[in-house]
């Protein structure tokens, strides 16, 4: 467990010099909650307030957008192209797609003021909120408003693994310590329901991304892996892997998907324009529909971090995860 705690500490200790100042002095803020000292949560909605001092607002000529680094960035630059064009029209600003390579890099980019609009994966949302001033307000959903994904534990035919208990003594792949389905949820479930912990009962390894873990199982590099089945569905639909290469031995409850939002210090009018662009984007015939309809997603719906990420914060608490940023 010492190894796992070290990884979690490294992942949460994102101490980056910021290019903007906010509530650096805690005495200026009536409530901070779990937020870093540079942010304030006076309305107690668990996310950073927009600075009250207009001199702290950011209104850049070019907006930088990033999508969570779960798969090939080139695929998603194309997938988001129609939306980013729409966003340019609605804000009157240039918008650039920034291909991030890791969750930590994405959080660091927003914390330092270099990233303005982003989709953070389920597990890294709390860190982004508390350490980078991320203000999530929407997720993708189906036409009927349904949303979410499940964590699944995969193996391959003939691996000798038929149940979760069969992982004992073998290797299991996780994605990264900040991923909900790729590490946090399976760690909590394995410990609580099966009395299994990494290093003691099995050898943990880290692939970096969900697609790496899925490909690793399909190619028999990993006997088992914990993944988000939304990623698996997209890979199956593109024939990156086939159903006869993998076997699912566990499926969790439903979790919220990638949360989209903005940096807390963007000019309020600009934040509203960005929110309106998400909520009013015409999906039909768009590059977003072409890619994400594979999961049945057809629109953006409003969410709140306080309500929709409650289960994720509970999983973090069960894993002893801290949102400390220094």
N, C-alpha and C positions, 0 to 999 in steps of 0.2 A: 504493500500500500504506500510505502514511502515514495516509490517511483511515481505512482499515480498522483499523489499529493503534490509532488514537485512539478509535474506537468500542469496541474490545475493552477498552481501558484504562478507559474510562468505565463500561462494563458491569460490570467486575470490581472497580472501586474504590467499594465500597459502605460508606463509613465512617459508621456511624450510632451515636449514643450509645445504649448498651444500658440497659435498666431493671433488669437483673439482673447480678450479678457472678459470675465463675467462676474459671478458672485464669488470672487476670490476670498473675500472676508466673510466667514460664516455669520458674523454678527449682523450683516446686512440682510439676512434671509430669515424669515419667520419659521420656515420648515425646509429641511433638506432631505429627510428620509435617508434612503440608501444611496442617494446621488453623490457624485464627487463634489468637492468643496467649491468648484467653479460654477456649479449650477444651483438653482433654487426651485422648490416645489411648493410654493405658497398655497396653491389650490388643492394640493394633496391628491393629485391624479397619478402620482408615481413617475411622471416624466418631467424633464426640465422645462421650466417656464421660459417664454420668450423674454429676453431682457427688457426691463422697463425703461432703460436709458437708450434712446434711439441712436446714440453715437456708437453703440455696440452692435447695431444691426448690420448684417452683411447683404449687399445687393450687387453681386458680381455680374459682369457682362456675359460671362460664360458659366453655365451650370455644369457641374460634373456629376454624372450618374453612374452608379455601380450596382451590379446584380450579384447576389451571393455566389461565391466561387464553388458551386457544387459540381459543375461539369465543364466541358470545353468552352472557354470564353468566346471563341469565334462563332459558335453556334448561337450564342445568346446575343451577341452584337447584332446579328442579323434578325433574330427574333424580336428584339426591342426597337428595331429601326423605325417602324411606323409610329410607335408610341412616342419616341423621342422627337420625331418630326412634328407630331401633334403638340407635344410639350413646347417646342420652339414657337409654334404659332400662338399658343395660348399665353406664353410669358413674354414673347418678343425678344428672347435671348437665344444665343447659341447653346446647344446642349451636346456634351461629349460623353460617349460611353467609355468608362474606365474599367478595364479588365483586371480585377483584383485576383491575387493568387492564393490568398488565405483569409480566414475570418479575422485573424489578428491584424493583418495589413489593412483590411477594410475598416475596422474599428479605429485603428491608428490614423487613417486618412481623414475620417470625420472628426476625430478628436483634435487634430491639428489644423482643421479648417480647410483641408484640401478636397473634401467630398461634401456635396450639398444635398443630394437626393440618393437614396439607396434602398435596396432590399436586403435585409439581414435575415439569415436563416433562423429557424425557430430557437435553437439553443443559444445563439450569440446575441439575440435581441436584448436580453437583460443586461449584458455587458455593454452593448452599444448604447442603451438607454442611460445606464448609470455612469459610464466612463466617457462617453462621447457626446452626450447631449442629444441623442437620437430621439425624434418624436414620431413614432409609428402611428399611422392612421388608417391603413387599409391592408387587405390581403385579397388574393384571388379567390374566386368562388365559382360554383356552377351556376347555371341559369336559374336554378331553384333556390339559390342562396346557400347551398350546402358547401362546406369547405373542410379541409383537413387532410391528414395523411396518417399512416401508421408506421411504427418501427417494426421491422421484421428481421428475424435472424435467419440467414441463409446458409445452406451448405450445398454440396453438389452430389449427384447420384454416385453411390459407391464409396462415399467418404467414411462410412462406418458410423456416421452421426445420424441418429433417427429422432432423438429427443434432446432437449436442452442439456440434460444431465450428461449426455454423451460427449459434451465439449470438454469435460474434465480431462486434464492431462494433455490436451491438444492446444493448438494455436487458434486465437480468435482475433479477427481484424476489427478495429474501430476506425473512424475517420479522423477526428481531432477532438481534443478535450472540450472545445467550445460547442460541439455539435450536440443537439438534443438526442436525435435518433441514432446518431453515429457514436455516442459515448455516454451522455448523462443518463438518458432513460434506460438503456440496457444495463448500465452499471447498477442503477438503483433496483431494477427488477431482478437481476441475477442475484444480488445480495439479499433482497427481501424475500423473494419467492423460492429461491433455489439454494440459498446459503453458499453462493459461489462468488469468489472475489478474484480479481486479476492477480497473477503471480503465484498466489497460493494454490489455486485450482486449475488455472490455465495460463497460457503465455499470451499476453496482450501484444498486439502490434498495431501500428498506425499507418493508414494508407494515404491520408491527406484529404481525400474526397470520396463521396459516395460512389461515383462511377468507378473509381479505382478499386474500391472494395468489392463491388459487384463483378467487375472484370476479373479480379483476383480469385473470387470463388469460381466463376465460370471456367477459368483457365486452370483451376485446381492449385493455385498458389496459396490460397487460404482455405483451411478446412471449414471455417465458419466466419461469418461477418454480420455485423449489425448495420442496417441501412434504412433509409427512408424509402418506402415503397412508391412514392410519387416519382422519384428518380428512376427506380426500377421500371415503372410503367412507361416512361418516356424512352428508356433504352430498349425495351422490348418492342415498342412501336416503331423504332428506327432500325430494328434488326441488329443492334449492336451486340445483343446477347439473345439467346433463344430459350424458351421455357424448358426445354429438355436438358439445359446445362445447369439448372439451379433447382433447389428444393427448399421451401420455406418450412421451418420447424417452430416458429413462434410469430405471433402477430399481436401488437399492443392495442391499447385504446387509441382513439383518434386525437391527434395533436393539431394545433394551428400551424398553418404553412408559413412561408416567408412573409415577414412584415415589411411593408414599404412606408417610407416616411422621409422626413427632412431634418437637416441640422437645426438645432433650436434657435440659433441666432440669425437665421435668414429674416429679412424684412417681412413683417406680418402680411402685407399685401401680396408679396411674392409667395409666401407659404400658402395663402389662400388660392392663388392662381394655380399652384402645383397640385393642391388637393382637388380643385375643380377639374383639372386635366385628367387625373386618375379616374374620378367618378363619372366623367362624361365621355371618356374615350370610346369611340365606336369600334367594337371588337370585330364585327362581321366582316370577313374578307381581309382582315389585317394579318401582319406577320406574327402578332401575339396569338391570335386565334390558331394560326397554322401550327405553332409549336405547342401551346399550352392546352389546346382542346384535346390533346392526347390524354390529359388527365381529367377531361371533362370540365375544365375551367372556361368561363365565358364572360366574366365581368370582375370589376373590383367592388368590394363592399366595405363599408366603414367598420372599424373595430376600435377597441381601446386596449392599451397595454395592461391596464389595471385588471380588466375582466378576462380578456382572452389569453393572457399569459400567466394566469394564476396557477394553473397546473404545472407550468414549466418552472416557476419560482419554487413551487413545492418540491419538485424533483431536484432542483439545485440545493435546496435546504437539506434534503435527504442525503445528498452526496457531499455535504459540507462545503459547497462552493461559495466563495466570497466574491463580492463585486468590488473589492478594493482595487483602486487604480494606480497605486503607487508602490 
